[in-house]
Amino acid sequence: ANGTSLPSLSSQPFSVWSGNMAGATEEQLTPDERARAALMKLRDLAPRTSWNSDTDAGLLPLSTVATSGRVRNDAPALLAELVQGGGGQAPLQDLCVTLRSGGYEVAESFCDAGAVESTLALLTGGTGPSGEVNGRRLAAEALWLMIYDHESSQRLIKAGGHGQVIKLLREEGSRGDAALSGGALRVLGETLYSETRKADLWESADLELLVEALDWALRAEPASCRGPLLATVCNIAALWVARVRGGAIATVLPLVGLMPRLLQELRSWRDDADVLFQSSRLLHALSTRCHFWPENVREPTLAAMRSLAQMQHDETLEGSSDEVRACSQKVLQAVEKLPSSPPAGSLSMMD
C-alpha cells in the first residue's frame, strides 16, 4: 500500500498509492522496502486488449435484442427446434418473448424441460443459431430470463456453465461483442450466488477478469448507458471479494485502485438506487476484508458516503432507498475503522 503509482491509473485525477516509497527508484529502496513493493504492486488493470474497446455501441443488449418473436406454449417442440438449429434465430426469439411474458412459472417449466442446458450450449458453443449476429446475445438473454432461483442456477452450475461463461468473457471482452459480454455478465450476476462458499472458483484466479470488466464499465460509451452495466459488475465483484480465499486474494487487490474512479462515476448516478446499492456493496466488501486503505482512497470514500447519507436524508430515491441507506451507512462505519497505514509487521492489505 506504500508502493508506486499504477501506470494504468496515472491519467486519473486520484493517485492511488502514496507514502515513503512513492517516487523512489528501486536502487533507493532498502531490501525490506523492495520486498514490500514486490508484494504490494498491483498488476495492470487491463492487460488484455479485448477489454480496450474504442466504442461500446452495443452496451445494453437486453432491451433491444428480442425485437421479434411470438409466445409459444409448446415447450418441448420449441426446445427441439433450439437443439436442431434449423430455424435460425426464430426459436431463440420465441423463447425470449415467451419467458418475458410468462414469468416464474413459465421459466420453471422450461428449466424442467432442459432449456438451461440447451441454451447454454447455444451461448458458448458458437454453432447453429448462436453463430449468427444476435444468436448468442439472444441465448444470454434467455438464460437471464429463465434463471430465477437456486434450483435453476444449479442446473447451469452442474452443466459447467460458469467456466464456460467466464471463458466467453475472456475471449470477447468489450472489444469483441460488447453486447454479448454485457449479457454474459448479467447471467453471472444471477447465478454465482448459488456457488457454495467452498467452491474451487473462489480459490482460482478465474474471476480476475472482473477488474477489467469494472474498468470497462467506468469508461464505456455512451456514458449515459453505463448505469446498468456498472450495477451488474459491482454486484458480481462484491460477491467475489466476500468469498475469495487462498492465493486468489491477490487478484482482488486492483479493485481498490479503481474505487476513486467509481466514486467519481457515482456522482452521475445519484438518482439510481440500483447503481448506488451495488456500488456500496462492493465498497463494503472491500473495506471489511482489507486491513487498511491508503489515505487517498479512504478519505474520498468517507466523503462520498457522508454525502450520500445526507442526500438520502434530503431526497427520496426511487427504488430500494432503505437498502441504499443501510448499506452506505455500513460502508461509512467500516471505512472509518480502517487505518491508513498497514499494521506493524504486515505485508498484506487483505486477509
N, C-alpha and C positions, 0 to 999 in steps of 0.2 A: 504493500500500500504506500510505500515511500519510493516507489520506482519511477522511472522516467515516463514521459507522456507517450501515449499510444500514437503511432503515425496516423492511424485511420481516424483519430479524433482530433488531430491537430488543427483542422479547419473549423472546429466547433467553438462556440463562444465560451464554453466552460473547459478549463483544464482539469482532467480527471485525477491526475496524480500530482502530488506535491510533497515537499519535505526535504530532508537533508541530502538525498541523493538526486533530486531534480536538477538537471543540467550538468551533472558531473560526468566526466568521461570514465571509462572502465578503469583506466590506469590510476585515477584519483580515488577509487573506492578501496576500502580495506577488504581483505578476503571475506570477512563476515558480511559486509555490505554487498559484495559481488554475489555471494550465495543467496542473500535475501532477494536481490534484484532478479536473479535467475528464477527463483521460486515464484516471485510475485508478478513478473512481467506477463501481461496478458497477450494472447495471440491476436493477430489481425482480425478485426471484426468480420470481414467479408473476404476470406481467402479464395472463394470460388467465384469465378467470373459469371457463373449462372445467376447470381443474385444482383449483379450490377446492371440493371435494366435502364435503358435510356427512356423508355416510355412504358406506362402501365395502363394502356387504354382499356384492357380487359380486366381491370382490377376487381370489379364486383360482378361476377358472372351469374349469381344465383337468381337475381331478379329478372334477368334478360335471356337466359339460355333457353328455357322452355317456352318458346313463342308459339308453339302449336302442339297438337296432340288432343286426345279425347279420353274421357273417363271410361275405364274398362271394368267390367265385373267378372271377367273370366281370367282369374289369376293364373291358373295352370297353363292356359293357352298363351297368355302374354309372356310368361316365363319361358315357355318352349320357343317362342319367337326370338327372345333375347339370346338364348343359348345357341340356336341355329344360326342367327346372324344374317338371315336372308332379307330382312325387312329394312335394312339401313338404320337410320336413326329413329324411325317411326315408333318402334316398340319402347325405346327409352323415353321418347317424348310422351307417349301414352302413360308410361309408368310414373313419370314425374307429375303429370297432370292428375292422375288417379290418386297418388299419395297426397298431393296438396289439397284435394277436395275431400278426401276421406277421413283424415285424422288418425287417431291412435289405433282404432280397431282395424281399419284397413291396412295400416302399416304392419300391425301384428300378424295379420293373415298372410301378407306377402313374406314376412320373415319366416313364418312357419312353413311356407312352401319352398323355401330355399333361395329367396330373392337376394339376400345379403351376399351369399357366396357367388351367385351368378353375376351380380352387378359388380362385385369386387374384381372378378376376373376380367370384366369389360373395362374397368378403370385402369387396371395395371397390366393387362395382357398385351395391349397395343395391336389387337387384331379384330376383325369383324367390324361392327358399327362403331366400336370405340376408337378405331383408327381414323375415322372421319373427323372433319373440322371440329364439330361441337360434341362428338360422341362421348369422349372421356369426361368432358365437363358435365354432360348430362348424367353420366354414371356417378360422378361425385355428388351432384345434387340429389340424385335418387337415394344414395346411401345416407346422406344427411337428413333427408326427409323420412327415411324408413326407420332409422335407429332412434328409438325413443327412450330406452331403458337399459338396465344392466343386462337383461337376458339377450336382447338383440345385439348389444355391444359385445357380449361374449361370443356370439356367432362370428363376428368379424375377427375377434382375437384368436379364436380356435382355428380359423382359416389362415392364420398368419398375416392378417390384414395390416397390422401396424408396421411390421417390417416392410411390407410391400408399399404402403403409402409413404413411409419415410424414404424409401428408395426412389419413389416417384418424385418426391420433393427435392431430393438431391440432384436428380437428373434435370428437372425442369427449372427449379428456382424461380426467379422472376424474369429471367432472360429468355427462357423457353416459352411456355404457355403460362403467362402470369395468372390468367383466369383459372386455369386448371389448378395451379398451386394454391390460389385462394380457396377454391372448393375443397381441395385435399386437406388444407389446414382446418377448415370447419368440420370435416369428418373426424379428424384427430381430437378436436375440442369436444366432440360429442362422445367419444369412445374411450379416451385414455383414462378417464376416471374409473373405469371398470378393470384396469390392470391392478393386480394385487400389489401391496407395498413391497413384497419380496420378489417381484418380477425382475428378471435379468435386465429388462430395459432400463431400470433406474441405476444400474451399475455400469452400463455401457455409455459410450460417447455418441450413440445414435442421434440423440436429440440436440446435440450442439448446433445443429442447423437452425435452431430457434433463435440463436444470437443473430445470425444472418437474416432470418425472417423478420425479426424486430427492427433491425437496421433498415430493411426494405420498407417495412410498414411506416417508419418515421420519415421516409423521403419519397414515398410513392406519389406519383402524379396521376390524376389531378388531386391536389391536396384536399379538396372538398369531399373526396371519397375515401379518405384514409380511415375514418372512424370505425366502420365495421371490421376492417382488416386488423386494425390496431387492437380492438377489443378481443378478437379471436386469438391473436398471437399472445397477448398478455394473459389471457385465460389459460392457455396451454403452458406458457412459461412459468406461471405461478405454481401450477401443479408440479412441473419438473423441478423447480427449486425446492419445493417442500419434500419431495420424495427421493431426490438424487442422493446417492451414497457411494462410499468407496472412492476409488480413483477418479470416478466421473465427476466428482465435486469440482475439480479444476476446470472442467468445461463450462461451468456456470459463471465463473468469475467475470468474464467480459460483459455480462449483463449489467453489472454495477457501473461500468463505464458508460452505458447508454442511458442511465437514469436522468442525468441533466437534460438530455435531448427529449426524453419522454416528458419530463416536467414542462419543458417549453411547449411541446405539442399540446399538452392538456389545456393550455390557455384557449386553444381554438375549439375545444370540445366541452366547455364548461356547462353546456345545456344538455349534454348527452350522458344520461345516468349510466348506461352500459359501459361506455368508454371509461368513465371515472371509476366505476366499481372494479372493473377488471384490472385497470392500471394500479389502483390502490391495493388490490390483492397481490399483484406482483411486487410492489414496493414492500408490503408487509412480509411476504415470504422471504425476500432478500434481507430485510432488516432483522428478522428473527433468527436467521441462520448464520448471519455474519457476527464475528467477534467485534468488529469495528468498521467504521466507514471513514474515508478521508474527509476532512472538514469541508472541502469544496464539492462534495456530494451530499454530505449530511446537512449542511446549512440550507442549500436550496430546497431540499426535501422538506425540512421543517417549515420553511417559509411558505411553500406551496400547500402543505397540509393545513397550516393555520389559515391561509387564505381560503381554502376550500371549505373549512369548517365555518368560517364567517359568511361565505357566500351562501351556504346551505341554511344558515340562520336567517339570512335576509331574503332569500328567494326560495321558491318551490320548484324543485326539479321534476320533470316528467319521468315516470318510471319508478325504479326502486330507490327512492331518495333515502329511505331509512337504512337500507343496506349500504349505500354510499357513505352516509354519515357515520355509521358504526365502523365500517372498515377504515375510513380515513382517520377516525379517532384512534383506532388500534395502531395504524402506521405512525401517527404522531407520538404515541406513547412508546412504541418500540424504538423509534429513531432517537428520541430524547435520551434513552438509556444507553445508546451506543457511544462508546468513546471514539475520539477522532484519531487515536493512535493505537497501535497494536499492544496487547497485553505483554508484560515483560516475559521474554523468553519464547514468544510465539512468532512463528514464521508464516502462519496462515491466517487469512482474514475470514475463512469459513471453517466450520467444524468438519 
